[in-house]
Amino acid sequence: MASSTTPRPVLKQPVRLACVQLASGADKAANLAHAAIKVREAAAKGAKIIVLPECFNSPYGCDYFPSYAEELLPSPPTPEQSPSFHALSAMARDNAVYLVGGSIPELVTTPTTTSGEESKKTYYNTSLTFSPTGALLGTHRKIHLFDISIPGKITFRESDVLSPGNSLTLLNLPEYGLLAVAICYDVRFPELATIAARRGAFALVYPGAFNLVTGPLHWRLLAQARAVDNQLYVALCSPARDLKANYHAWGHSLVVDPMAGVQVEAGEGEEIVLADLEGGRIEEARSGIPLREQRRFDVYPDVSEGGGKVGGT
Ligand SMILES: O=C(O)CCC(=O)C(=O)O
């Protein structure tokens, strides 16, 4: 039994996407102001979808999550609860762009007693996407936490501080189509990408912050792998590398096309990379190598059927 052959318009019109490989430091207000300048610069270059990196307004690391965390609920939060929410919304509105606002540490406070005197704090790694009017379009909480240990090289345990999100994020951009957003380590889980692609996404966008151990080996490979499996665009957006920080980000923000070619790739410093996305290139890849019609769901299951929890819209 082959999958459906009905063609689907996955990208309704061409669009320029920018990854802003931002240089951030420890000063949140300065990071937000700097991000606003860079988003304006990307918009002036014609980008209509702009992506910021993971943890773009703080240093990256478990020690920093609680002190930089902001409350996003109830939505919209007040400017005191979340200066980043309001700054990102203004950046999207002022430039009339879709803004995938990298990610920020999110705090959720839940009362544990009926009087509300005691409460539990839960932290997430959360990405907010805003529409060109500045309205919140969707929220993605990192589903797969970055817990790895490569002896002598890198140990990282986000789960010491963070809790995982529980749903895949597929956002409807009415002029363009469906955009999937996930965060960094989520890119290693092909099911997520496949579900988003089969549900009609034209691109998978991952704010990320790989490191100097896994970055050179896996960053570009994973972007190309997700693109070749799913025949769509993949964008990964990293912070600029800062060797004075505790965590050294890989950089190399990139956009991979539906044939898995690297369309554009940054170096290590602060940089904006731009890519023009075209629906025709998705259809060309899919008709030239017709995986869509050749799948054998009589031999293995279709992961996009049933189970997957889709949120974000
Ligand atoms: O998967 C990796 O190697 C890096 C992941 C990461 O840095 C992250 O999830 O923040």
The ligand as a MOL file (V3000), in Angstrom:
LIG
                    3D

  0  0  0     0  0            999 V3000
M  V30 BEGIN CTAB
M  V30 COUNTS 10 9 0 0 0
M  V30 BEGIN ATOM
M  V30 1 O 23.0600 17.3580 20.0250 0
M  V30 2 C 24.0930 17.9850 20.2430 0
M  V30 3 O 25.1920 17.5360 20.0000 0
M  V30 4 C 24.0360 19.3610 20.8380 0
M  V30 5 C 22.6850 19.7040 21.3470 0
M  V30 6 C 22.6170 20.9750 22.0560 0
M  V30 7 O 23.5870 21.6990 22.1680 0
M  V30 8 C 21.3550 21.4160 22.6200 0
M  V30 9 O 20.3670 20.6960 22.5660 0
M  V30 10 O 21.3260 22.5360 23.1410 0
M  V30 END ATOM
M  V30 BEGIN BOND
M  V30 1 2 1 2
M  V30 2 1 2 3
M  V30 3 1 2 4
M  V30 4 1 4 5
M  V30 5 1 5 6
M  V30 6 2 6 7
M  V30 7 1 6 8
M  V30 8 2 8 9
M  V30 9 1 8 10
M  V30 END BOND
M  V30 END CTAB
M  END
